[in-house]
Amino acid sequence: MYYRANPGLEATTGGVCKMIVEDYLSNGIYDGKPTFLAGAEKSFKDALSADDLVAYLSSPKGKARAQKMRRGGSETEWALNRQNGDLGQVIEAVTYYSYTFWFMLENTVEPRGNIMVYGDNSPKISTAPNHGKYLEVISAQTNTDQWGCNTPDTDELRIVAKEWTHVAVVAEDKKLKVYLNAKLAVECENDAGEMVIYKEKTLNVPANEDYADGKIKNLKYWGGSPLNMGLIAVQHAAGADA
C-alpha cells in the first residue's frame, strides 16, 4: 500500500522490496508520506482477477500499516517511570497484531516491571520479577487472560542493561512469538483457546502500576498482520533512530 501511495519510489529488482520497507520505516510513517491512498488501492483491486481479489481480501499480508505511537502527541521516546502512560484508545481490534519497539533497561527491579499493556493483557509486556533480565509477554486468550510466554534467561538472549534492545511481539491465531534483536527468542501456542479481541481498550505505556526502570523508543503497532522475520530484521538493521 505504501509503494502504491508513493509512485515516485524507486522500484527494486528481483522482487526484493527491502529499499521500500526501509524508506517506509525511516521516512514514511514519521515524515508525513502517505501510507494509503484510496484511489490507488481501488485501481490495484480492480486490476486483480476474481480469484486473486478473494485471496487478497482474505489475507492480512500486504495490508498492514504501522501506526506510530507518540506520547503527548510528539514524543517517540520516553522513560517508563511516569504515572501517566495512557495513550488512549488508539488501536483497532483485529485477529492478528504485532508490536515493535526499542527498549533500554536501566536497572532491574524486584517486582514485575511493566513496559506496556493493552486492554486486559493483550498484550502485556513486562520485565521479569526478582531482578530478571528477560521479558514476560501475555496475550489474552478465551480460556485464560494470563496465557503467554517468556523469553529465555540465557547469555545470548538476556536483556543487557544500558543498551537498546529491539523487541518484536507477534500474535497470530493461537500463537505468540517474541523476537529480540531480530532473533526468534521464544514461540508458544495455546491449542485450547483463541485470541481475545477487545472492543473497548486503552493502550498504556506503562500502566499505572509497578513499571520497568527503563526507556521505550519508536513504538509501532501493526494491526492485522503478523510480521515475519524478514521485516523484523529490516527494522532492527535500521537502528533505534529509524
ChimeraX attribute file (.defattr): number of C-alpha atoms within 10 A of each C-alpha:
attribute: neighborCount
match mode: 1-to-1
recipient: residues
	/A:1	17
	/A:2	23
	/A:3	19
	/A:4	17
	/A:5	17
	/A:6	17
	/A:7	10
	/A:8	8
	/A:9	13
	/A:10	10
	/A:11	14
	/A:12	11
	/A:13	7
	/A:14	6
	/A:15	7
	/A:16	10
	/A:17	12
	/A:18	14
	/A:19	14
	/A:20	17
	/A:21	17
	/A:22	17
	/A:23	17
	/A:24	21
	/A:25	18
	/A:26	15
	/A:27	13
	/A:28	18
	/A:29	18
	/A:30	14
	/A:31	10
	/A:32	8
	/A:33	14
	/A:34	15
	/A:35	16
	/A:36	16
	/A:37	13
	/A:38	10
	/A:39	11
	/A:40	17
	/A:41	14
	/A:42	10
	/A:43	11
	/A:44	13
	/A:45	16
	/A:46	11
	/A:47	11
	/A:48	12
	/A:49	10
	/A:50	11
	/A:51	8
	/A:52	12
	/A:53	14
	/A:54	12
	/A:55	12
	/A:56	15
	/A:57	12
	/A:58	9
	/A:59	11
	/A:60	16
	/A:61	13
	/A:62	12
	/A:63	15
	/A:64	19
	/A:65	18
	/A:66	20
	/A:67	16
	/A:68	15
	/A:69	22
	/A:70	16
	/A:71	17
	/A:72	10
	/A:73	8
	/A:74	8
	/A:75	11
	/A:76	17
	/A:77	18
	/A:78	16
	/A:79	18
	/A:80	25
	/A:81	18
	/A:82	13
	/A:83	13
	/A:84	14
	/A:85	21
	/A:86	18
	/A:87	18
	/A:88	12
	/A:89	14
	/A:90	13
	/A:91	21
	/A:92	16
	/A:93	15
	/A:94	14
	/A:95	18
	/A:96	21
	/A:97	24
	/A:98	24
	/A:99	21
	/A:100	24
	/A:101	21
	/A:102	23
	/A:103	25
	/A:104	21
	/A:105	21
	/A:106	16
	/A:107	14
	/A:108	21
	/A:109	19
	/A:110	13
	/A:111	16
	/A:112	21
	/A:113	26
	/A:114	25
	/A:115	26
	/A:116	24
	/A:117	25
	/A:118	25
	/A:119	19
	/A:120	18
	/A:121	19
	/A:122	26
	/A:123	26
	/A:124	24
	/A:125	25
	/A:126	23
	/A:127	27
	/A:128	23
	/A:129	17
	/A:130	12
	/A:131	14
	/A:132	19
	/A:133	22
	/A:134	20
	/A:135	26
	/A:136	21
	/A:137	26
	/A:138	21
	/A:139	27
	/A:140	24
	/A:141	21
	/A:142	12
	/A:143	13
	/A:144	15
	/A:145	17
	/A:146	16
	/A:147	20
	/A:148	24
	/A:149	18
	/A:150	20
	/A:151	23
	/A:152	16
	/A:153	15
	/A:154	10
	/A:155	8
	/A:156	11
	/A:157	19
	/A:158	16
	/A:159	24
	/A:160	16
	/A:161	15
	/A:162	13
	/A:163	12
	/A:164	21
	/A:165	22
	/A:166	25
	/A:167	22
	/A:168	29
	/A:169	22
	/A:170	23
	/A:171	25
	/A:172	18
	/A:173	17
	/A:174	17
	/A:175	17
	/A:176	23
	/A:177	23
	/A:178	25
	/A:179	21
	/A:180	22
	/A:181	18
	/A:182	20
	/A:183	17
	/A:184	14
	/A:185	19
	/A:186	16
	/A:187	16
	/A:188	14
	/A:189	16
	/A:190	16
	/A:191	9
	/A:192	10
	/A:193	16
	/A:194	18
	/A:195	22
	/A:196	21
	/A:197	18
	/A:198	16
	/A:199	12
	/A:200	10
	/A:201	18
	/A:202	18
	/A:203	22
	/A:204	20
	/A:205	28
	/A:206	28
	/A:207	21
	/A:208	16
	/A:209	12
	/A:210	18
	/A:211	22
	/A:212	28
	/A:213	18
	/A:214	20
	/A:215	18
	/A:216	22
	/A:217	23
	/A:218	21
	/A:219	21
	/A:220	21
	/A:221	22
	/A:222	21
	/A:223	22
	/A:224	23
	/A:225	24
	/A:226	22
	/A:227	23
	/A:228	11
	/A:229	13
	/A:230	11
	/A:231	14
	/A:232	19
	/A:233	16
	/A:234	16
	/A:235	21
	/A:236	22
	/A:237	14
	/A:238	13
	/A:239	13
	/A:240	15
	/A:241	10
	/A:242	16
